[in-house]
Amino acid sequence: MDERLIKPGLPQPPTFDRLSDERLYRKQRLAAAFRLFAHFGFDEGVAGHITVRDPEFPERFWVNPFGMYFGHIRVSDLVLVNHQGEILEGDRPINAAGFAIHSQIHKARPDVIAAVHTHSLYGKTWSTLGRLLDPLTQDACAFYGDHALLDDYTGVVLDVSEGERLARTLGNAKAIVLRNHGLLTVGHSVDEASWWFITMDRSCQSQLMAEAAGEPISIAPEIAQLTYSQVGSHYMGWFSFQSLYEMIVRQQPDLLE
């Protein structure tokens, strides 16, 4: 990102002297993300999962308990699992598909701290077209040249080999469209990965509406690339989530329990 766009006084991602403090911070962000996803209607029965890597043991990650409504999840409900699928903390099972996908993404991408996948309405609708998003709006430019397409569907992802294929297709991108399935986003924080999912689902909605209404005009490639540099950075993903975090904690403080 162009550093000229970061004004003095803007908040920055925190740093920690103790791993226990960083762990709690990540878990609080994770619980808040689930509450926000319920708020935005991204829940679909028992489908969907968000993971965050543990700061002390990077081969382990925290995830939601299988079958628990996103809008009820608290910090104390989160489950810790390793890359072998063993539950290390928590007394509820995890989503097998979530493990097959997220474990392979975390293995393949050491830079990824968090990964997000749910069956959001506009994301799964857009996925049926088997296309990447076009740079139709400023917000959509956050994904310009930085999202991938898994261009087939082979059923519920229950085998880690399918998770490996998904991770290979994702490559170094921040997001992927899973055909006939939905969206998946990643980031250097829960905040970033969650914001990319929120704005990507809305970009899907925007393009679906624009194409239903007529023939939308794409942003020129050189302007789309410039806009990507302005709105598509790790920092802007993190920063864009902060007001949403403040809102949901103020409305639902029990999520921190």
N, C-alpha and C positions, 0 to 999 in steps of 0.2 A: 504493500500500500504506500501511496505517496505520503511521506511523513508530514508534509505541509497541511494535510487534512486532519491531523491529530492536534487539536488546540490545547494549549496549556490549561491544566485544571481538569481535563477529562479523566474519568476513572481508568485505572489500569488493572489487569488481572492480578490478584494478590499473590504474594510469596509467603512461604511458611518456614518457620524454624523447626517445627515438630511435625513429623509424619502423621501423628494422630490428629493434629489440627487440620492438615490437608485432607485426610481421609473423611473427617466429619464434613468439611466444606463440600467435597465432591458428592457425598451422600445427600446432603441438604439440597444441592442443585439437582440431583437426580430425582429425589422425591418431588421437588417443585415442578420439574419437567413433566412428570406423570400427571400432576394436578392440572397443569396448563393444557396438556393434551386432552384430558377429560373436558376441560373448559371449552376447547376448540372443537370438540366432537370427533377427535381422532381415534377414539376407542371403538372397537368392533368386537364385542363378545370377549373371548379370551385371547384374541390375536393381538400381537404387538409387543415390542420389547425395546428398552433402552438400556444400554450398559455403560459402565464407567470403569476404567482400569484402576486397580488399587495402587496408591502411590508408593507403597513399600514393597509390594509383591506384584510386579507388572504382569506376571503370568496368571493373575487372578483378576476377576472383575465382579462388580456388583450389578445385580439385575432385579427386576420385579418378580415377585412370586407368581407362579402360574395360576391364572384364574381369578386374581384379585383385581377388582375394579380400579382403574387408574385414579379415579377421584377419591379413593379411600387410602391410598398408599402413604405411609409415613416413613421417616428415616429408619425407624426400628423394624419395619417390615421387610427391608431389602435383604436379599440373599447374596452371599459370597460364594462364587464357584470358580474352580480352576479350569485349565484348558483340557483336562481329562473328563470334565463333567461331574466332578465330585463336589458336593455341597459342603462347604467348610463352616459357614455360619448361616443360621436360619432354619426354620422347621417346616418349610413348605417346598413343594417341588418347583422346578423351573420349566419353562416352555422348551420342549426338545428341539423345535425348529429354530427357536431363538438361539439356543446353544450352538447348533450346527452352523448357523450363519455367523454369529458374533465371535465365536471362538476362533474361527478362521480369519476373520477380518483383523482381530487383535494380533493374531500370530503374524499375518502377512504385513501389517502396517504398524511398526513400533511407534510411529508418530501419532497414531490414533489413540486418543484418551477415551473418547466416547463414540458410540454408534447408535443410530436410531432407525427403527423400522416399525411402522404401523400400517394398517389397512385404511388409511384416510380416504374419504370419498373421492376427492378430485384427483388425488395421486393415483388411486387404482383405476379410475376412469381414464385418465390420460395414458396409463400404462397399456391399455388395450390397443392403442394406436401403434405401438412399437416404434416410437419416434423420440428423439431428443427434443427438449424445449427450444424454441426459437427466441432470439433476443427481441422480444416485442415491447418490453418495458424496462425501465431502469432496474427494477427489482430482479427481473429475470436475468439481467446481465451478470448477476452474481454467479451464475452457473455457465457463463459463456466459455466454451472450451474446457470446462471443468466438471463435466458429468458424463457418465457412460450409460450404455444400454445393454442389458442382458436380453438378447433378442430371441428368447424362446421361453417356454414354460413346461416344467417337467413334474408338476405336482408339489405338494407340501415338502419343504426342504427339511428332511429328517436325517440325511446322510451327510457327514462332514465333507465328503468328496464334492458334493454339490456346493457346500459352503466355500470350499477351496476354489471352485470354478467362479463363483460369484466374486470372491476376493480378487482373483486374477483379472476379471473383467473390470472391476472397479479401478484397478491400477492405483495411480496416485491422485485420483480425482476426489472431490468432496462429496459426490453424490452419484447415485445410479438409479436408473429406471428399470425395474424388474417387470418385464412384459407380462401382462395379465395378472399382476400381483400387486405392485405398488412402488413406493419410493423407499430408498435407504440413504441416509446421510451420515457423515462422519465429521469429527472435528478434534481440535486440540483441547477441548473442554466440553463438558455437558452443555454449557451455555451455547457454545458455537454450534455443535452438532444439532441441538434442538432448534435453534433459530433457523439454520439452513432447512430443516424439515418444514417448519412453519411457513417460511417464505416460499419454499419450493412448491408446497401444496397449493398455496395461493396463486403462484405463477401458473400452475396447471389449470386452476379454475379460470384465471384471466384469459389464457390462450383458448381454452374450450369455449368461453363466452365470445371472444373476439371472432373465432372462426365460425361460430354459429350465426353471428350477426353479419358477417361479410368477409372481406379479404384483408386481413390485417397487414400493416406495413412494418417490416422488420427494421430494426436499427442497423445502420451501416456497420460492416465488420470493424473498421478502425475505431468507430465511436463505441461500439459494443465492447471492444477490448479495453479502451480507455475507462469506460464505466465499470468494467470488471475490476480494474485496478483500484477503483474508488470505493466499491461496495462489496467486493468479494473476498476481502482479506480475512485472515484468522481474527484479527482484532475487531473488525466490523461485525463479524459473526458473534463474537463474545459480547461486544458493547450493545448490540441490538437486543440482546436477551435481558439486559439488566433491569429495564423498567417493567418487563413482564414478571421477573422474579419478585421485584418489590411489590407489585400488585397482588400476586397470588399469595405471598406470605402474609400480607396485611389482611387479605380476605379469609385465608385458611391457615392460621398460625399452627394448627395442630399437626400439619405436615412435618414440622420440625421435631416432633416427639420421637 
